[in-house]
Amino acid sequence: MSAIASEISKRRTFAIISHPDAGKTTITEQMLLFGGVVREAGTVKGKKSGNFAKSDWMEIEQKRGISVTSSVLQFDYDGKRINILDTPGHEDFSEDTYRTLMAVDSAVMVVDSAKGIEPQTKKLFEIVKQRGIPVFTFFNKLDRDGRDPLDLLAELEDVLGIDTYPMNWPIGSGQVLQGLYDMHNHQVALYRPDSQGNRYLALDENGNIDANHELANNQIWRDARDEVDLVSDAGNQFDEEAILHGKLSPVFFGSALINFGVETFLKSYLEYAPAPAAKKTIDEQAIEPLNNDFSGFVFKIQANMNPQHRDRIAFVRIVSGEFKRGMDVTLSRTAKKIRLSNVTQFMADSRENVESAVPGDIIGVYDTGTFQIGDTIFSGKAKIQFEDLPTFTPELFMRVSAKNVMKQKSFHKGITQLVQEGTIQLYKSWVSGDYILGAVGALQFEVFKFRMENEYNSEIVLEPMGHKIARWINTEQLDEKMASSRNILVKDRFDQPLFLFENQFAERWFKDKYPSVELEAKL
């Protein structure tokens, strides 16, 4: 095996997805602890102590105690180089999460064991399923009273339409939590050490513990043992191929907050998760990781990761070849040559210059406005353009203006950079040129306002326009007289015309009046 092939085989690049408050960022912290990146895991709720989650590096995240942007975390563990993409759980930031899912080879789905499958989990899983990428499930918060594990497995299969295979099984939960029956490693992991100081109990060939052990006479143990027999006999068989094709999800139970079951999960994940795979281009060509020519795509742009330097970073997932510092690449969209001389790799808010990187790695390219989300970069003579990343039609709109007309420069700079990040969309009134912001969720406006004031020193005025239905129209079919107060004519940042309809009735009225005009929505 060549040196680069060996390096690629060590890469594991995955996203962690969940409903808000399921414990996604906390489990990320514990993984960083195992990787030696942090000495003490922070918590998302640590606002009073000032002990923030490592992945929540933005000031508003630390004040609100939520993740509102994806972050990249890299560390080494057990002979593997791990790239975690921690994503926002809040539905208002689903666009960022959807694009991030295009840059990973597998996903870890964190579910609250007391609540089960929640709406945002289902939404995110549907995107994962469309791509057919492997999904590993972690039922979290086992130290609290939760739902019956058999019910949780059934719900996972029924609601998400994926087969499951439990890798371990809870022995009680909440106040009566005794431990985990670890089928995969053929042992019992005790929640608290027994009277002999043991943390782990070996299982005999029949899957039982020593009959003389203090746990053996516990009814909670007996119930768990019966359930294990049930799922072993009636459940799905372990199938590594089905896992790799996203048809079977290995299921783990544990508690991230108290770091119980997380390390076992991480080791099993690394054993069965795939190394970097090929990615398709717009002409259906598959670009393999071992292709000699370098290629990658921009899935995220982030301004002001370091407020002192007012920098802007384009996050690039490497697909093929080897990145070398100072190499020349071509930007597919413009056909222009770019030298990649100032490139970093990440540990949330900390970064270091990188000399080389391989497929599966995420690199940060310092950007002065050259890149757009979805851009492909490549070396070699053959042009490469990867498939487009998803964009979404906003539903909420607000007019935006600068509170201080003397600060127009910082106002325009802030809007330009934050819109290029892709978490909020910008439109202009067709006639007056007034700025209108569009978003999937209301919290996006709050974050936008906070960042404009704190990162660009620009106070803004937001005027709600409410829900609108955005539909694009071909320029050749457009007549400005079609516009009215019920269907406002605007242009997007690429100067393409669209109408903002007041409601579905207004849209139907328009279609009846102009039956030959084609209206288009984004994803």
N, C-alpha and C positions, 0 to 999 in steps of 0.2 A: 504494500500500500504506500502511495506517495505521501510526502509530508503534508501536502494540502488536503488530500483525501482523509488522512488521519485526523487533521484538525476539524474538518467538516463533520466527521463522524462523532466528534465530542460535543457538537452544538445541540442545544435544546432551547428552542425559542417558542415561548407560549404567552398567551394572555390570560389574565384572571378576570372572570366575569361573574357578576352577581347582581341581585337586587340591592338597593341601598341598605346599609346596616347589617348585612349578612356576615360581615367579618372579613371581607376581601383584603382590605389593606392590612389588617392585623396578621393574617396568615402570610402575607408578603413579608412583613417585618420578621416573622419567625424564621422564614427561609433565609433572610439576610443574616440572621443570627447564626444559623448553621454554616453559612458561607464565610463567617468571620468578618463580615462587612461592618456590623454594628456589635457593640458589646452588650447593649441592652435594648430590647425591642420597645419602640415607642408605641403608643396607642392613638387611635383616631380621636379618642375622647380626652386626650391629654392637654386640653387647652389651658386649664388652670395651672397645671404644673409646668407648662411650657415644653413638655416632652412630646413633640409632634411626630407623626408618622414620617418615616424617611422618604416615602414616595410623595407625600403631600408637601411639596416645596414652595408652592405659591402662598403669598401672604393671606389671600382670601380663604384658601383651604385651611390654613392654620386657625383663622378666626372663626370660620363656620364649622370646622371639624368634619368636612366632607371632601371627597376627591372631585375636582371639576375639570381635570385635564389628565390625559394619559401621561405616564412617566415610564422611563426605561431604566431598568435596574440590572446590572450585570455582575455576576460573581462566579467563582469556581467552587465546585463541590463534588466529591466522590469521583474525581477524574473527568468531570464534564464541565463545559463552559455554558452557564445558564444565562439566558436573556429573558427576563420577565418584563412584560408590558402590562403595567398596572393601569386599569382603565376606570373611568368614572362609572359609578353605579347609577347615579341619578339619571332618570330618563331624559331630562332636558339636554344632556350631553351625549346622547346616543350616537350622533353623527361621528364624533371623535372616536367612540368605541367601535363603530362599524368599520371605519377606515383602518383602525388598528388591527382588527381581526383579519384584514387582508395581508398583514405582514407577519403572521405567525404560522407555525406548523402544527400547533395543537392548542387546546384550551383547557383551563382548570375552572370548573364551575363550582362556586361556593354557595351552599344553600343553608339557610337557618333551619336547624332540625325541629324547631318549634313551629315554624310557619310553613315549611315546605316550599313548593314551587310558586313563586310570586310573579306578577305580570312582567316586570323588567327582565327577569331570568328567562322567561319564555320567549320574549322578543329577541334577546341576544342569542339564545340557543338556535332560533330559526335561521339566523345568519350563519352560525357555525355549521348547521346541518346542510345548508345550501352548498357550502364549500366542501362538505364531506370530511372535515378535519376531526381528528380524535378528540374526545371529550373525557376528562377525568373529573369525577364528582366528589366533592368533600362536603359531607353533612356536618355543619359546624355547631358550636355551642352545646356540646353534649353534657357539659357541666351544669346546664340548666334543664329543668323539666321540659321534655320534648314529646313529639308525637311518636307513635309506635313505629319502629324501623321498618316493619313489613308494609305498613301503610305508605311510608315515604318512598320505598322502592316501587310500589304499585303506582303511586302518583307520578313518579318520574317517568315510568314507562308509558302510562296512559296519556299524560298531558304533553310530554315531549316526543313521544313516539320513538324511543330508543330502548334497546335491551340493556339490562344492567347485570353486573356481576359483583357482589360484595366481596371486597378483599379483606375486610375485617367486620366485626359485629359488636355492637355495644352490649356490655353486661350492666344493665341498668342505665339510668341517666339522672341528672340533677342531684338531689340530696342522697340518692341511693346508688350513684355511679360507682361500680366496682372496678371496671377496666374495659379492655377490648379483647375480644376473641380474634386473634390474628390468624386467619386461615392461610394466608399467603406465606407467612413466615413460620407457621406451625408452632405458635406460642400464644400465651396470654400476657398482655401488657397490663399490669396492675395500675389503677389510678393512684393508689398510695401504697408504699412498700408494705409487705406483710410483716408479721412479728419477727421474722428472721432477717428482715432487711432486703428481701428479694423484690425486684421490680418486674421480673419476667418469670413466667412459669412454662416449662416445657410441656408439650402435649405428647401423649403416647401415640402408638400407631392407629388407635381408634379415635383419636382426637379428644381424649380426656386428660384431665390433670390428675395428679396423685390423689387418691381417695382419702388420704390422711390430711391433706392440706385444709386449712381453715375455710377456704372459699368453697370447697367441695360440698359442704353441707348447707350452703347458702341457697335459698330458694331462687334468688335473682340469678345466680349462676345456672341453676337447673333450667329456668325458663329460657335463658339465653342459649343454652346448649340445645334445647329442643328446637328453637327457632333456627339455629345454625343447621341442624339436621334437615329441617324443612326446606330451607332455601338450597341446600346442597342437593337434595333429592328432586325437588320440583322446579328449581330455578334454572337459569341459563348456564351452559357450560362455558368455561374460560376459553376464549378464542382470540389469539393475538392478532390474526388477520382482520377479524371483525372490529377489534379496537382500532387498528391502523386506518380502517376505512370509515370510522365514525359511526359504526352500527352497534357497537357494544361499549357501554361506559363502565369502567372499573369504579366501584363506589367505596369510599372510605368514610369512617366516622371519627370524630375527634373534637377537640376544643382548641382553637387557635390562641385564645386569650391566655390560657394557662399552659399552652404549648404541649398539649397531650395528643399524641397521634400524628403530629405534623411531620416529624422526621421520618417516621415509617412511610407516610404518604409520599414524601419527597423522594425517598430511595426507590420506591416502587414506580413512581412516575418516571424517573430517569431510566429505569430498566425497560419500560415498555413504550415510552413516547418516541416518536420518530425524529430522526435527524433531518436537516433541511432537504426539501424536495424541489422538483422542477416547478417552474411557473410559466403559465401560458402568455403568449403575446396576443395582440389584437387579431393577428392572422393565424391563430391557433397553433403556432409553433411552440414547442415545449423547450424552455431554456434550462438545461441541467446544471446543477451546482458545479460539476467538474468541467464545464465548458471553460476553455482557456481564457476567453475574453471576459473582462469584468462587466457586470451589469447590476443595476439596482434601481429602486424606485422610491420616490418621496411619498411617504404616507402621512406626514405630519409636519407642520411648521409652527414654531413657537418663538414668540418675541419676548425679550426681557427675562430670560432665565437667570441672567445675572444683572440685576437692576443697576449696578454700578457702571456696567459697560454698555448697557442698552443694546445687547447683542440680539441676533436673530439666527435661529438654528433650523436647518432643514434635516429632518430625521429620514435616513435612507436605510432601507432593508437591502442588504446585499443578497443577490440571487445567484450569481455565478462569478467564477474567476477569483482573483485575489486583489484586494485593495492594497496599494502601496502609496505611502505619503508622497505627494508631489506628482502623482500620475496625472496624465491628461485624459479627459473623458469628453464625450459629446452629449449635449443636452438634446434629446430627440425632438422635442417640440420646436426648437429654434435652429437646430443643426449647428449650434455654436460650440466651440471648444472651451472647456473649463479646466483649470488646473486645481486639483484637490490638494492644497497644501496646508490648510488650516482645518484639521478634522479631529473630532474628539469622540471618546466613548464615555458612557454615562454611569453614574451611581446617583440616580435622582438629581439633586441639585449640584453634585460635585462632578467634575469632569477632568479628563486628562488627555493630552494629545496622544494620538495613536499612530503608530508607524505602519501597521498592517492589520488587515481583518479579512475574514473569509465568509462564504455564504452562511446565512443564519445570523450573523452579527448585525447589530444596528449601529450605524455611525452617525455622528452629527456634523453636518457641513455648515460652516459659517456662511451666512447668506446676506447679501446686500440688496435683495429684491429680485434676484435672478430666477429663483425657483417658484413653482406652483405645486400645490398638492396634486399628486398623480403623475408628476414628471418622471420620465425614464432617463437614466444616464448610462452610457455604455462606452467601452473601448472597442477597438477593432473597426473594420471597414463595413461590416454588415449592420444596417440600422436595426435597432431593437425598440419596440414600443409595447410595453406591457398593457394588459387590460385596464380599462378605466376604473378608478375607484368610485364607490357610490356617492352620489349627492342626493340631498333630500329637499323636497318642497317645504318651505316654512309655512307655518299656519298663523303665527302671531306677528303683528307689525307695529312699529312705532316710528313716528317722525323724530329725528334727532337734529339738534343744533348746538352750537357752542354758546355757553352762558356768557362768556366774555368775548366780544367780537375782536378784541385786540390780541387774542390768542388763537387766531385761525390756523397758524402754522402747526402748532402742536396738536390742534384738533384734527386737522387733515392727516397728519402723520400717524396719529393714534388710530384713526378709523382705517386708514390704508393697511397698516400692519396687522391689526386685529382681524380685519376681514380676510386677509390673506391666510390667516391661520385656519379658516374654514369653520369656526364654531358659531359664527353669525354671518348673515348675508346682507349685502348692501345693494340698495336700489336708488334710483333717482327719478323724481317726477319728470315726465316726458316734456312738459312745458316749462316749469319753473326751475327744474334742476335741484329741488329740495331733496335732502337725504332722507331715506327711509330704511330702517333696519328690519330684517326678517329673521325669525328664530323658530325653532321647533318647540322650545319651552320657555316659560317666563323667567326662569332663573338665569338664562343666558343674558338677558338684558341687565340683570343685577350685577353679574360678573363683568359685563362690558363696561357698565358705568363705574364700577369700583376700579377696574384697571385703567380706564381713561383718566380718572382723577389721581390715582396713586402711581401710575407708571409714566403718564404723559403730562401730568399737571394740567389737565384740561377738564374743567367742570362742564357738564353737558346737561341739556334739557331734553327729556324724553316725553313725547306726547302720544299716548296710546291711540292706536287705530283699531284695536280689537282683532278678532279673527277675520281672516280673508282667505279666499281660495285663489291661489296663484296659478295662472295658466299662460304659457308662452305661445306666441303667435308668429308665424312666418312674416318677415318684413315685407315681402312682396304682396301679402294679403292685407296688410295693415292700412286702414284709413283712420286718421286721427279723430274723425267725427264719430267713430264707434265708441269712443270713451264717454263716460258719464259719471255722475256721483256714485253710481252703484257698481261701476267697473272702471276703476282708476287705471289709467295708462301710465306705466313706468318702464324704465329700462334697467337691466341688470348691469353688473360691473364689466361685462363684455359687450355692452351696448345693444344687447338683444331685447326686443320689446316683449312685454307681457302685461296682462291685465290682472288686477287685484279685485276679484269679485266679492261683493258684500256677503253673498250666501249662495246656496245651490239654486235657489229660485232665480237669482240674477244671472247665474251661469246658463241655466236652461233657457231663460228668455233671450239671452244673447245668441245661443245656438239656433233657436227658432227663427230669429230675425236674420242671422247670417249663416245659413245652413252649409254653405260651401267653405266657410272658414274653419281651418283645423286648429284646435287648441291642444296644447301638450303640457302634461305635468312631468316633473322629475320623478325620481324613485319614491 
